[in-house]
Amino acid sequence: MGKTLTFYTNPQSRARITRWMLEETGLPYEEVVLEFGTTMKSPGYLAINPMGKVPAIRHGDLVVTENAAICAYLADLVPEKGLAPPPGSPERGTYYRWLFFLAGPVESLLTARDAGALASPLSAGYGTEADVLRTLEQAVAGREHLVGDRFTTADLLMAAFLGYYMMIGALEKKPAFTAFAQLHAARPAALAANARDNELAAAHPFRSGTQEG
């Protein structure tokens, strides 16, 4: 009997990215829906993720948090799916580049900008807003895939980031961004994940004033 894979989530969060990845893998998993400010900050869940945030997964005794890390881990569980380039290949380096660029500079810049407190370009990993936006656009312009000629987890994260940040108005709906996000959002796994999270969202509405997770 294999290890149980448990997914900790809330449909009104970035955990939707991990849901999409889980659907791409085809692996069976259990879901645990947590609420902002209550069960997400409970002692039981803090023992799993001390940050009190979602997503997280537990695979047997192993806990993985952070979307990019979870997605990379899951990709390697199903090498036959080709969701990550082979370890040691040049493509693997490009794959890592975009995973960490999205999880680091892109996320940091957009969060800092939303808070109205950008760091100096010299000290910030994201440099300037223009640097990040130019790099993002060059990465996807005229391309269907970030790595090689097939879909990988890097495409999933990029499409999810672009789609989300355009939806909330944090990114301009540039043609290159829209084309890339829409292409991959039409994948069967993305549609299945979105349908499940939309179903859950009706039963778990986001309440303003709760602590973000």
Disulfide bonds with the S-S distance in Angstrom:
none
